[in-house]
């Protein structure tokens, strides 16, 4: 199962649907990089869970982490108790070891997508698989963890982004994430059209983008800090309630502003290696753009997340955030 899921996608072979048995259920390879696990019997705490990795091709630790969980299932150390859709997001970018090929896949997950090309086509294929999966398991609570790593250091190496949505996130999710050693939470303030946002916006799923350390090549990752996250994923596989912890141990932030690149000469006014969640004092100049002008921090300090001056014209170059109270 595990070798088929990885090899078929990363070798670039044509899709060969296949299926087989595993402890507690069956697996089906639906398409390159798309693996569905179906239990013989759903456990009491089962959810319909989507686990996606490799949306950006140079983010390898989540692929290794999910691969380790699948290997334990295949070896009989876990027993399947819930339906899962496990997705290798961007096989071509993974083969190349690059973030993307033509454009950022993780901004294309919307049903009115009109763009053409490899990444838009992959986004449509992934959205269709998610739609079908949640449709097959409409009686179960939907969940989506989209696992990533960041291109830079961070004050909080393991953090999650909660997509914008009208429905508040259940308190149990914060407890699960705290027990999985997530250190910070960032609440998005507007639609962002990421993969996790897709599942929350269109399917009402409990959904997050999880940033799990630095982006490193295969074999260079230290998975030890991700062991608590691995235990959370194993609980989802078995359909049991994950461990919980007090969410007060996590730092909470909300998005306040987005820095957009409007002109070719756009630049960020701080070093390229500035860590995520670095705070800037009032009056600090953060960006200059020939079209949009300069951006200075106002009366309230702002922290920067995901700064990247080399994004495409019209794309977000940084997210500016402020502390927020924990959800109640």
RODO-2510 file (C-alpha; in nm, 4 decimals, decimal comma):
residues 328
     n   res          X          Y          Z
     1     x     0,0000     0,0000     0,0000
     2     x     0,2562     0,2578     0,1138
     3     x     0,5083     0,1820    -0,1596
     4     x     0,2352     0,1821    -0,4240
     5     x     0,1012     0,5182    -0,3030
     6     x     0,4435     0,6806    -0,3170
     7     x     0,6019     0,5015    -0,6102
     8     x     0,3122     0,5345    -0,8502
     9     x     0,2885     0,9082    -0,7888
    10     x     0,6585     0,9923    -0,7782
    11     x     0,7674     0,7677    -1,0658
    12     x     0,5317     0,9559    -1,2955
    13     x     0,3513     0,6419    -1,4052
    14     x    -0,0011     0,6513    -1,5388
    15     x    -0,2744     0,5932    -1,2853
    16     x    -0,3353     0,2250    -1,2173
    17     x    -0,6275     0,1866    -0,9771
    18     x    -0,5621    -0,0915    -0,7305
    19     x    -0,6918    -0,2072    -0,3964
    20     x    -0,6144    -0,4487    -0,1201
    21     x    -0,6587    -0,5459     0,2427
    22     x    -0,4968    -0,3958     0,5493
    23     x    -0,5632    -0,4462     0,9219
    24     x    -0,9224    -0,3447     0,9851
    25     x    -1,0240    -0,2556     0,6330
    26     x    -0,9267    -0,1949     0,2724
    27     x    -0,7263     0,0535     0,0711
    28     x    -0,7846     0,1866    -0,2790
    29     x    -0,5459     0,3853    -0,4952
    30     x    -0,7890     0,6183    -0,6701
    31     x    -0,5402     0,8241    -0,8727
    32     x    -0,1708     0,9167    -0,8586
    33     x    -0,1001     1,0195    -0,5005
    34     x    -0,4598     0,9659    -0,3853
    35     x    -0,5149     0,6824    -0,1370
    36     x    -0,8474     0,6019     0,0303
    37     x    -0,8633     0,3872     0,3438
    38     x    -1,2019     0,2319     0,4266
    39     x    -1,2594     0,0487     0,7582
    40     x    -1,4612    -0,2686     0,7882
    41     x    -1,6363    -0,1035     1,0836
    42     x    -1,6196     0,2591     1,1916
    43     x    -1,5087     0,3115     1,5511
    44     x    -1,7191     0,5232     1,7841
    45     x    -1,5066     0,8383     1,7431
    46     x    -1,4512     0,8024     1,3680
    47     x    -1,4356     1,1077     1,1458
    48     x    -1,4050     1,1393     0,7695
    49     x    -1,0481     1,2700     0,7620
    50     x    -0,8453     1,4130     0,4746
    51     x    -0,4690     1,4169     0,5300
    52     x    -0,2813     1,6062     0,2593
    53     x     0,0944     1,6474     0,2218
    54     x     0,3269     1,7710    -0,0508
    55     x     0,1095     2,0556    -0,1767
    56     x     0,4480     2,2283    -0,2023
    57     x     0,7057     1,9904    -0,3421
    58     x     0,9999     2,0900    -0,1224
    59     x     0,8156     2,0265     0,2062
    60     x     0,9151     1,6704     0,2826
    61     x     0,8779     1,6154     0,6591
    62     x     0,4975     1,5744     0,6435
    63     x     0,5377     1,3139     0,3679
    64     x     0,7770     1,1179     0,5886
    65     x     0,5492     1,1588     0,8922
    66     x     0,2360     1,0350     0,7159
    67     x     0,4391     0,7609     0,5494
    68     x     0,5494     0,6395     0,8929
    69     x     0,1875     0,6267     1,0132
    70     x     0,0828     0,4299     0,7042
    71     x     0,3758     0,1916     0,7538
    72     x     0,2600     0,1199     1,1105
    73     x    -0,0901     0,0521     0,9814
    74     x     0,0391    -0,1785     0,7097
    75     x     0,2546    -0,3644     0,9638
    76     x    -0,0440    -0,4322     1,1898
    77     x     0,0662    -0,1939     1,4663
    78     x    -0,2480     0,0118     1,4059
    79     x    -0,5980    -0,0985     1,3089
    80     x    -0,8098     0,1055     1,0707
    81     x    -1,1232     0,2397     1,2387
    82     x    -1,2162     0,5437     1,0294
    83     x    -1,2264     0,6457     0,6621
    84     x    -0,9285     0,8490     0,5450
    85     x    -0,8286     1,0156     0,2218
    86     x    -0,4494     1,0513     0,2078
    87     x    -0,3304     1,2854    -0,0661
    88     x     0,0143     1,3518    -0,2094
    89     x    -0,0577     1,7003    -0,3345
    90     x     0,1889     1,7874    -0,6097
    91     x     0,3871     1,4839    -0,7321
    92     x     0,5694     1,6708    -1,0095
    93     x     0,6968     1,9400    -0,7721
    94     x     0,7979     1,6680    -0,5236
    95     x     0,9962     1,4893    -0,7962
    96     x     1,1751     1,8166    -0,8733
    97     x     1,2244     1,9114    -0,5091
    98     x     1,0697     2,2517    -0,5795
    99     x     0,7913     2,4490    -0,4127
   100     x     0,5903     2,4514    -0,7370
   101     x     0,6392     2,4199    -1,1125
   102     x     0,4575     2,7204    -1,2583
   103     x     0,2449     2,8752    -0,9850
   104     x     0,1618     2,8245    -0,6180
   105     x    -0,0849     2,5354    -0,5983
   106     x    -0,2048     2,6408    -0,2536
   107     x    -0,3918     2,9463    -0,3788
   108     x    -0,6045     2,7690    -0,6410
   109     x    -0,8631     2,5750    -0,4393
   110     x    -1,1860     2,7428    -0,5448
   111     x    -1,4725     2,6053    -0,7497
   112     x    -1,4798     2,9002    -0,9898
   113     x    -1,1151     2,8458    -1,0874
   114     x    -1,0618     2,9460    -1,4518
   115     x    -0,6831     2,9228    -1,4854
   116     x    -0,5274     2,6558    -1,7075
   117     x    -0,2055     2,4639    -1,6571
   118     x    -0,0499     2,1884    -1,4486
   119     x    -0,1204     2,3371    -1,1059
   120     x    -0,4801     2,4423    -1,1835
   121     x    -0,5489     2,0970    -1,3275
   122     x    -0,4060     1,9336    -1,0161
   123     x    -0,6160     2,1607    -0,7932
   124     x    -0,9315     2,0560    -0,9802
   125     x    -0,8413     1,6885    -0,9461
   126     x    -0,7769     1,7208    -0,5721
   127     x    -1,0978     1,9172    -0,5148
   128     x    -1,2987     1,6522    -0,7004
   129     x    -1,1491     1,3735    -0,4872
   130     x    -1,2284     1,5636    -0,1653
   131     x    -1,5858     1,6301    -0,2800
   132     x    -1,6413     1,2631    -0,3601
   133     x    -1,4837     1,1441    -0,0340
   134     x    -1,6935     1,3676     0,1885
   135     x    -1,9986     1,2703    -0,0153
   136     x    -1,9342     0,9017     0,0502
   137     x    -1,9110     0,9661     0,4251
   138     x    -2,1719     1,2355     0,4772
   139     x    -2,2814     1,0876     0,8110
   140     x    -1,9390     1,1484     0,9694
   141     x    -1,7860     1,4761     1,0858
   142     x    -1,5456     1,6030     0,8159
   143     x    -1,1873     1,6928     0,9059
   144     x    -0,8900     1,8082     0,6966
   145     x    -0,5296     1,8493     0,8099
   146     x    -0,3087     1,9931     0,5333
   147     x     0,0486     1,9339     0,6497
   148     x     0,3311     2,1681     0,5473
   149     x     0,6719     2,2960     0,6523
   150     x     0,7894     2,6577     0,6307
   151     x     1,0709     2,8019     0,4196
   152     x     1,2145     2,9946     0,7177
   153     x     1,2715     2,9721     1,0902
   154     x     0,9948     3,0710     1,3286
   155     x     0,9493     3,1865     1,6865
   156     x     0,6970     2,9012     1,6935
   157     x     0,8338     2,6162     1,4767
   158     x     0,5025     2,4266     1,4864
   159     x     0,1920     2,6340     1,4262
   160     x    -0,1412     2,6098     1,2492
   161     x    -0,3386     2,8454     1,0304
   162     x    -0,7134     2,8332     1,0857
   163     x    -0,8877     2,9234     0,7583
   164     x    -1,1491     3,1953     0,7557
   165     x    -1,5020     3,0660     0,8059
   166     x    -1,8372     3,1533     0,9533
   167     x    -1,8521     2,8473     1,1807
   168     x    -1,6363     2,8527     1,4955
   169     x    -1,3919     2,5686     1,5429
   170     x    -1,4914     2,3107     1,8047
   171     x    -1,2992     2,3394     2,1303
   172     x    -1,1854     1,9781     2,1009
   173     x    -0,9679     2,0709     1,8035
   174     x    -0,7667     2,3179     2,0104
   175     x    -0,7186     2,0523     2,2776
   176     x    -0,6003     1,7990     2,0201
   177     x    -0,3581     2,0435     1,8616
   178     x    -0,2199     2,1491     2,1995
   179     x    -0,1527     1,7848     2,2868
   180     x     0,0156     1,7426     1,9461
   181     x     0,2673     2,0086     2,0575
   182     x     0,1412     2,2829     1,8289
   183     x     0,2830     2,6063     1,9682
   184     x     0,0768     2,8785     1,8002
   185     x    -0,2488     2,9353     1,6124
   186     x    -0,3130     3,1981     1,3457
   187     x    -0,6741     3,2871     1,2617
   188     x    -0,7204     3,4002     0,9010
   189     x    -0,9310     3,7145     0,8512
   190     x    -1,0501     3,6551     0,4945
   191     x    -1,0923     3,3870     0,2295
   192     x    -0,7526     3,2609     0,1167
   193     x    -0,8367     2,9679    -0,1195
   194     x    -0,5877     2,7260     0,0317
   195     x    -0,6570     2,3520     0,0375
   196     x    -0,7646     2,3517     0,4023
   197     x    -0,9849     2,6558     0,3380
   198     x    -1,1538     2,4600     0,0572
   199     x    -1,2683     2,1859     0,2940
   200     x    -1,3851     2,4336     0,5574
   201     x    -1,5586     2,6706     0,3150
   202     x    -1,7339     2,4163     0,0933
   203     x    -1,7792     2,1212     0,3307
   204     x    -1,7885     2,2714     0,6799
   205     x    -1,4889     2,0623     0,7826
   206     x    -1,2709     2,1251     1,0827
   207     x    -0,9679     2,2204     0,8758
   208     x    -0,6203     2,3612     0,9305
   209     x    -0,2952     2,4264     0,7500
   210     x    -0,0293     2,2827     0,9807
   211     x     0,3272     2,4175     0,9622
   212     x     0,5586     2,1554     1,1111
   213     x     0,9082     2,3037     1,1128
   214     x     1,1493     2,3925     0,8314
   215     x     1,1404     2,2723     0,4714
   216     x     1,4320     2,0304     0,4232
   217     x     1,5217     1,7594     0,1673
   218     x     1,4166     1,3977     0,2126
   219     x     1,6361     1,2289     0,4717
   220     x     1,7356     1,5538     0,6442
   221     x     1,4262     1,5788     0,8633
   222     x     1,4257     1,5180     1,2380
   223     x     1,0834     1,3665     1,3012
   224     x     1,1294     1,3425     1,6799
   225     x     0,9609     1,6810     1,7479
   226     x     0,6660     1,5601     1,5387
   227     x     0,6028     1,2469     1,7473
   228     x     0,3028     1,4069     1,9271
   229     x     0,1541     1,4997     1,5890
   230     x     0,2112     1,1433     1,4745
   231     x     0,0076     1,0197     1,7710
   232     x    -0,2770     1,2521     1,6722
   233     x    -0,2740     1,1141     1,3179
   234     x    -0,2693     0,7563     1,4490
   235     x    -0,5775     0,8285     1,6606
   236     x    -0,7587     0,9547     1,3512
   237     x    -0,6592     0,6394     1,1618
   238     x    -0,7985     0,4177     1,4367
   239     x    -1,1132     0,6249     1,4892
   240     x    -1,0477     0,6979     1,8538
   241     x    -1,0450     1,0253     2,0439
   242     x    -0,6972     1,1841     2,0324
   243     x    -0,5165     1,3016     2,3428
   244     x    -0,6088     1,6493     2,4660
   245     x    -0,4261     1,9278     2,6496
   246     x    -0,5009     2,2804     2,7702
   247     x    -0,5091     2,5178     2,4684
   248     x    -0,3864     2,8010     2,6923
   249     x    -0,0358     2,6713     2,6317
   250     x    -0,0546     2,7857     2,2680
   251     x    -0,0086     3,1448     2,1489
   252     x    -0,3021     3,2787     1,9454
   253     x    -0,2841     3,5403     1,6706
   254     x    -0,5231     3,6879     1,4174
   255     x    -0,4395     3,8268     1,0751
   256     x    -0,4590     4,2056     1,0620
   257     x    -0,3218     4,2953     0,7184
   258     x    -0,1755     4,1428     0,4033
   259     x     0,1224     4,2876     0,2186
   260     x     0,0628     4,2368    -0,1528
   261     x     0,3184     4,2590    -0,4326
   262     x     0,1787     4,4991    -0,6925
   263     x     0,4945     4,6048    -0,8800
   264     x     0,8085     4,4294    -1,0095
   265     x     1,0293     4,6390    -0,7798
   266     x     0,8376     4,5424    -0,4641
   267     x     1,0656     4,4814    -0,1673
   268     x     1,0380     4,3919     0,1987
   269     x     1,2353     4,6237     0,4255
   270     x     1,3761     4,3565     0,6560
   271     x     1,6251     4,0706     0,6077
   272     x     1,5255     3,7654     0,4044
   273     x     1,5982     3,5355     0,6986
   274     x     1,3600     3,7126     0,9376
   275     x     1,1785     3,4381     1,1343
   276     x     0,8024     3,3984     1,1256
   277     x     0,6231     3,5861     1,4067
   278     x     0,8979     3,8497     1,4379
   279     x     0,7363     4,1623     1,5859
   280     x     0,7907     4,5126     1,4477
   281     x     0,7387     4,8317     1,6459
   282     x     0,5092     5,1209     1,5452
   283     x     0,6635     5,3348     1,2731
   284     x     0,8749     5,0550     1,1241
   285     x     0,8740     5,0460     0,7440
   286     x     0,7942     4,6948     0,6271
   287     x     0,7541     4,7203     0,2501
   288     x     0,7959     4,9477    -0,0513
   289     x     0,6071     4,9107    -0,3785
   290     x     0,6065     5,1470    -0,6775
   291     x     0,2326     5,0971    -0,7268
   292     x     0,1010     5,0646    -0,3717
   293     x     0,3584     5,2852    -0,1986
   294     x     0,5280     5,2192     0,1334
   295     x     0,3766     5,0347     0,4273
   296     x     0,4656     5,1444     0,7801
   297     x     0,3499     4,9843     1,1042
   298     x     0,0764     5,1939     1,2649
   299     x     0,0111     5,2469     1,6334
   300     x    -0,0085     4,8749     1,7141
   301     x     0,2962     4,6452     1,6798
   302     x     0,2656     4,3862     1,4030
   303     x     0,4295     4,0455     1,3618
   304     x     0,5176     3,9058     1,0205
   305     x     0,4305     3,5552     0,8991
   306     x     0,5144     3,3946     0,5617
   307     x     0,7253     3,6845     0,4258
   308     x     0,8359     3,6228     0,0669
   309     x     0,9189     3,9158    -0,1617
   310     x     0,9609     3,6866    -0,4639
   311     x     0,5941     3,5943    -0,5026
   312     x     0,4119     3,6561    -0,8290
   313     x     0,2697     4,0006    -0,9052
   314     x    -0,0675     4,0264    -0,7310
   315     x     0,0163     3,7623    -0,4708
   316     x     0,0557     3,7995    -0,0963
   317     x     0,4128     3,8767     0,0103
   318     x     0,3555     3,8669     0,3873
   319     x     0,0845     3,8295     0,6465
   320     x     0,0827     4,0757     0,9377
   321     x    -0,0685     3,9512     1,2618
   322     x    -0,1481     4,0627     1,6171
   323     x    -0,1998     3,8590     1,9356
   324     x    -0,5541     3,7474     2,0125
   325     x    -0,7176     3,5775     2,3117
   326     x    -0,7686     3,1996     2,3072
   327     x    -1,1112     3,0948     2,1770
   328     x    -1,3724     3,0147     2,4377
***
